[in-house]
């Protein structure tokens, strides 16, 4: 088993894989990954930055990704995805948010700081809207509201999303680098060597199990426009986006910040849809600054296992 991986059997059904790092008595910070990504998509340098600031950092594999449960539901076909017509009974962002809250229950965390990127930002938003007592602060990174008039991917990006799944570790790594060349940035470029090694490590960590990306896309579509729900969020909120994002248009970040009362909106010049090395220290600073505005998060007796 990869170092640090632990599992929580949730009452609702999914088996969620997670890692917890940092001081056991530190305020809990939950990092929620994006579409098809596993918990290691949060760079270790970022995690170390947060633990160095005293946070207890919790990362999880969402259902249908990483080493968490694959949901035994038929995947939507390409036509359903294009028409945004989820299958009856398909899970939605509310179910993914319930998984996050279930993990907090498993770990004995009463309140946590939440940070999510892309689809993970949507999940974090949903937790904050539906479980306000569990959320100390919210950081939404290159995410959107579900309103189809904002935050849409570029047409060129859709071609990458429509490709058939990789069949080998080498093919997976090559496709990851090709996607990064498209959705990343020349101003804030990725570390190609690090990204290649990461993609191969993800393949090895999951045994080549493919993530349920079509079902996760369907979950986003099934949730529709969440703007009205976002208006119910009361947690101090930070919205971070890049002005060169081809996966989630910057209008999605602007709409998110407009929907959440008092939200701070930071649009980073040159940032694409990727946690580039050149932005990690700033994300740590911004999220830590936000956390200082909130009442300290708590754990139940025994802390985080």
C-alpha positions as CSV (number, residue, x, y, z in Angstrom):
1,X,0.0,0.0,0.0
2,X,1.4,3.4,-0.9
3,X,2.9,5.2,2.1
4,X,0.3,7.2,4.0
5,X,-2.8,5.8,2.3
6,X,-5.6,5.0,4.8
7,X,-9.3,4.1,4.2
8,X,-12.6,5.1,5.6
9,X,-15.7,2.9,5.1
10,X,-18.5,5.4,4.9
11,X,-22.0,4.6,6.0
12,X,-23.3,5.8,2.6
13,X,-21.3,3.1,0.9
14,X,-18.1,4.4,-0.8
15,X,-14.7,3.4,0.6
16,X,-12.7,6.6,0.7
17,X,-8.9,6.6,0.6
18,X,-7.2,9.5,2.3
19,X,-3.9,10.8,3.8
20,X,-3.4,13.0,6.8
21,X,-0.2,14.9,7.4
22,X,1.0,17.6,9.8
23,X,0.6,18.2,13.5
24,X,-2.3,16.1,15.0
25,X,-3.5,19.1,17.0
26,X,-3.4,21.5,14.2
27,X,-6.4,23.0,12.5
28,X,-7.8,20.7,9.8
29,X,-7.4,21.7,6.2
30,X,-9.1,19.4,3.7
31,X,-7.8,19.4,0.1
32,X,-10.3,18.1,-2.5
33,X,-9.0,17.1,-6.0
34,X,-10.5,17.8,-9.4
35,X,-12.0,15.8,-12.2
36,X,-10.5,12.4,-12.4
37,X,-7.5,13.3,-10.2
38,X,-6.3,11.6,-7.1
39,X,-5.1,13.0,-3.8
40,X,-1.5,13.2,-5.1
41,X,-2.5,15.8,-7.6
42,X,-2.0,18.3,-4.7
43,X,1.8,18.9,-5.0
44,X,3.8,17.7,-2.0
45,X,5.5,21.1,-1.9
46,X,2.1,22.7,-1.3
47,X,1.2,20.2,1.4
48,X,4.5,20.7,3.1
49,X,3.9,24.5,2.9
50,X,0.6,24.0,4.8
51,X,1.9,21.6,7.4
52,X,4.8,24.0,8.0
53,X,2.2,26.6,8.9
54,X,0.7,24.2,11.5
55,X,-2.2,22.8,9.5
56,X,-3.3,19.1,9.7
57,X,-3.6,18.5,6.0
58,X,-6.2,15.9,4.9
59,X,-6.3,14.8,1.2
60,X,-8.8,12.4,-0.2
61,X,-9.5,10.4,-3.4
62,X,-13.0,11.3,-4.5
63,X,-15.3,8.4,-5.3
64,X,-14.5,7.0,-8.8
65,X,-10.9,8.2,-8.6
66,X,-7.5,7.2,-7.0
67,X,-7.9,4.3,-4.6
68,X,-11.4,5.1,-3.5
69,X,-14.4,3.0,-4.6
70,X,-15.5,2.9,-8.2
71,X,-19.3,3.3,-8.2
72,X,-21.2,0.4,-9.8
73,X,-23.3,2.6,-12.0
74,X,-23.3,2.5,-15.8
75,X,-21.2,5.3,-17.3
76,X,-23.1,7.8,-19.4
77,X,-22.4,7.6,-23.1
78,X,-20.8,10.4,-25.1
79,X,-24.2,11.6,-26.4
80,X,-25.6,11.9,-22.8
81,X,-22.5,13.9,-21.8
82,X,-22.8,16.2,-24.8
83,X,-26.5,16.8,-24.1
84,X,-25.9,17.1,-20.3
85,X,-28.5,14.4,-19.6
86,X,-27.3,12.3,-16.7
87,X,-28.7,8.8,-16.3
88,X,-31.5,8.3,-13.8
89,X,-30.1,7.7,-10.3
90,X,-26.7,9.1,-11.1
91,X,-24.8,10.6,-8.2
92,X,-24.3,14.4,-8.1
93,X,-22.0,16.9,-6.3
94,X,-24.2,16.6,-3.2
95,X,-23.1,12.9,-2.9
96,X,-19.5,13.9,-3.4
97,X,-19.9,16.5,-0.7
98,X,-21.5,13.9,1.6
99,X,-18.4,11.8,1.1
100,X,-16.2,14.6,2.3
101,X,-18.4,15.2,5.4
102,X,-18.4,11.5,6.0
103,X,-14.7,11.5,6.1
104,X,-14.7,14.4,8.6
105,X,-17.0,12.3,10.8
106,X,-14.7,9.3,10.5
107,X,-11.7,11.5,11.5
108,X,-13.6,13.2,14.3
109,X,-13.2,16.7,12.8
110,X,-16.0,19.1,13.7
111,X,-14.9,22.0,11.6
112,X,-12.3,22.2,8.8
113,X,-10.9,24.6,6.3
114,X,-11.7,23.4,2.8
115,X,-9.8,24.0,-0.4
116,X,-10.8,22.5,-3.7
117,X,-9.6,22.8,-7.2
118,X,-11.8,22.6,-10.3
119,X,-14.5,19.9,-9.6
120,X,-13.0,19.8,-6.1
121,X,-13.9,23.5,-5.7
122,X,-17.5,22.6,-6.6
123,X,-17.5,19.9,-4.0
124,X,-16.1,22.3,-1.4
125,X,-18.6,24.9,-2.3
126,X,-21.4,22.4,-1.8
127,X,-20.2,21.3,1.6
128,X,-20.0,25.0,2.7
129,X,-23.5,25.7,1.4
130,X,-25.2,22.6,2.9
131,X,-23.1,22.0,6.0
132,X,-22.1,25.5,7.2
133,X,-21.3,24.4,10.7
134,X,-18.6,22.1,9.4
135,X,-16.7,24.7,7.4
136,X,-14.3,27.2,8.9
137,X,-13.2,28.8,5.5
138,X,-13.5,28.0,1.9
139,X,-10.9,28.3,-0.9
140,X,-12.2,27.7,-4.4
141,X,-9.5,27.3,-7.0
142,X,-10.2,27.6,-10.7
143,X,-13.8,26.4,-10.2
144,X,-17.2,27.7,-11.2
145,X,-20.9,27.8,-10.3
146,X,-22.6,25.4,-12.7
147,X,-24.2,28.2,-14.7
148,X,-23.6,27.1,-18.3
149,X,-23.1,30.7,-19.4
150,X,-19.8,31.0,-17.5
151,X,-16.8,28.9,-16.7
152,X,-17.0,26.8,-19.9
153,X,-14.0,25.0,-21.4
154,X,-12.5,26.1,-24.6
155,X,-13.6,24.1,-27.7
156,X,-10.0,23.0,-28.2
157,X,-10.0,21.6,-24.6
158,X,-13.1,19.5,-25.3
159,X,-11.1,17.5,-27.8
160,X,-8.7,16.5,-25.1
161,X,-11.5,15.4,-22.8
162,X,-13.1,13.3,-25.5
163,X,-10.0,11.1,-26.0
164,X,-10.2,7.4,-25.2
165,X,-8.6,6.4,-21.9
166,X,-4.8,5.5,-21.8
167,X,-3.9,1.8,-21.7
168,X,-0.4,1.9,-20.3
169,X,1.6,4.0,-17.8
170,X,3.7,5.5,-20.6
171,X,0.7,6.5,-22.6
172,X,-1.0,8.0,-19.6
173,X,2.1,10.0,-18.8
174,X,2.4,11.2,-22.4
175,X,-1.2,12.3,-22.5
176,X,-0.9,14.1,-19.2
177,X,2.0,16.1,-20.5
178,X,0.1,16.9,-23.7
179,X,-2.9,18.1,-21.8
180,X,-0.7,20.3,-19.5
181,X,0.9,21.8,-22.6
182,X,-2.6,22.9,-23.6
183,X,-4.2,23.9,-20.2
184,X,-1.0,25.0,-18.5
185,X,0.8,28.3,-19.0
186,X,4.1,29.5,-20.4
187,X,4.2,32.3,-17.8
188,X,3.8,29.8,-14.9
189,X,5.0,26.6,-16.6
190,X,4.8,23.1,-15.2
191,X,7.9,21.1,-14.2
192,X,7.8,18.6,-17.1
193,X,10.1,16.0,-15.4
194,X,8.1,16.2,-12.1
195,X,4.8,15.9,-14.0
196,X,6.0,12.9,-16.0
197,X,7.1,11.1,-12.8
198,X,3.8,12.0,-11.1
199,X,1.7,10.6,-13.9
200,X,3.6,7.3,-13.9
201,X,3.3,7.2,-10.1
202,X,-0.4,7.7,-10.2
203,X,-0.7,4.7,-12.6
204,X,1.3,2.6,-10.2
205,X,-0.6,3.8,-7.2
206,X,-3.9,2.8,-8.7
207,X,-2.7,-0.3,-10.4
208,X,-3.8,1.2,-13.7
209,X,-7.5,1.5,-12.6
210,X,-9.1,4.2,-14.7
211,X,-11.0,6.9,-12.9
212,X,-14.8,7.2,-13.5
213,X,-14.4,10.5,-15.3
214,X,-17.7,10.2,-17.3
215,X,-19.6,9.6,-14.0
216,X,-17.9,12.6,-12.4
217,X,-18.8,14.8,-15.3
218,X,-22.3,13.5,-15.0
219,X,-22.3,14.5,-11.3
220,X,-21.4,18.1,-12.3
221,X,-24.1,18.2,-14.9
222,X,-26.8,16.6,-12.6
223,X,-26.1,19.4,-10.1
224,X,-27.0,22.2,-12.6
225,X,-26.7,25.9,-11.8
226,X,-25.7,26.2,-8.2
227,X,-25.6,30.0,-8.0
228,X,-28.6,30.3,-5.7
229,X,-27.0,27.7,-3.4
230,X,-23.7,29.5,-3.3
231,X,-25.5,32.6,-2.0
232,X,-26.1,30.6,1.2
233,X,-22.4,30.2,2.0
234,X,-21.4,32.1,5.1
235,X,-17.8,30.9,5.6
236,X,-15.0,33.3,4.8
237,X,-14.2,32.6,1.2
238,X,-11.3,33.0,-1.2
239,X,-11.8,32.5,-5.0
240,X,-8.6,31.9,-7.0
241,X,-8.5,31.7,-10.7
242,X,-6.0,32.3,-13.6
243,X,-6.6,34.6,-16.5
244,X,-5.3,31.9,-19.0
245,X,-7.5,29.0,-17.9
246,X,-8.8,27.0,-20.9
247,X,-10.5,24.3,-18.8
248,X,-12.7,26.6,-16.7
249,X,-13.0,30.0,-18.2
250,X,-12.1,32.8,-15.8
251,X,-15.7,34.0,-15.9
252,X,-16.5,31.0,-13.7
253,X,-14.2,32.3,-10.9
254,X,-15.7,35.8,-11.2
255,X,-19.3,34.4,-11.0
256,X,-18.3,32.3,-8.0
257,X,-17.0,35.3,-6.1
258,X,-20.0,37.4,-7.1
259,X,-22.4,34.7,-5.7
260,X,-20.7,34.3,-2.3
261,X,-21.2,37.3,0.0
262,X,-17.9,38.9,1.0
263,X,-15.8,36.5,-1.1
264,X,-12.3,37.7,-2.0
265,X,-11.5,37.2,-5.7
266,X,-7.8,36.8,-6.7
267,X,-7.2,36.4,-10.5
268,X,-3.6,35.4,-11.1
269,X,-2.0,36.7,-14.4
270,X,-0.6,33.9,-16.5
271,X,-2.1,31.0,-14.5
272,X,-3.7,28.3,-16.4
273,X,-5.7,25.2,-15.1
274,X,-2.8,23.8,-13.2
275,X,-1.1,24.2,-9.8
276,X,2.2,25.4,-11.3
277,X,5.3,25.5,-9.1
278,X,5.4,29.3,-9.4
279,X,2.0,29.7,-7.7
280,X,2.3,27.2,-4.8
281,X,3.9,29.5,-2.3
282,X,1.3,32.2,-3.0
283,X,-1.6,29.7,-2.6
284,X,-0.2,28.8,0.9
285,X,0.0,32.5,1.8
286,X,-3.5,33.3,0.6
287,X,-5.1,30.3,2.2
288,X,-3.3,30.8,5.5
289,X,-4.3,34.5,5.5
290,X,-7.9,33.5,5.0
291,X,-7.7,30.9,7.9
292,X,-6.7,33.7,10.3
293,X,-10.1,35.3,9.7
294,X,-12.0,32.3,11.1
295,X,-12.7,30.7,14.4
296,X,-10.2,27.9,14.9
297,X,-11.4,24.5,13.7
298,X,-11.8,21.7,16.3
299,X,-11.4,18.0,16.6
300,X,-13.3,15.6,18.9
301,X,-11.4,13.8,21.6
302,X,-8.6,11.7,20.1
303,X,-7.9,14.0,17.3
304,X,-7.2,12.8,13.7
305,X,-6.0,9.2,13.4
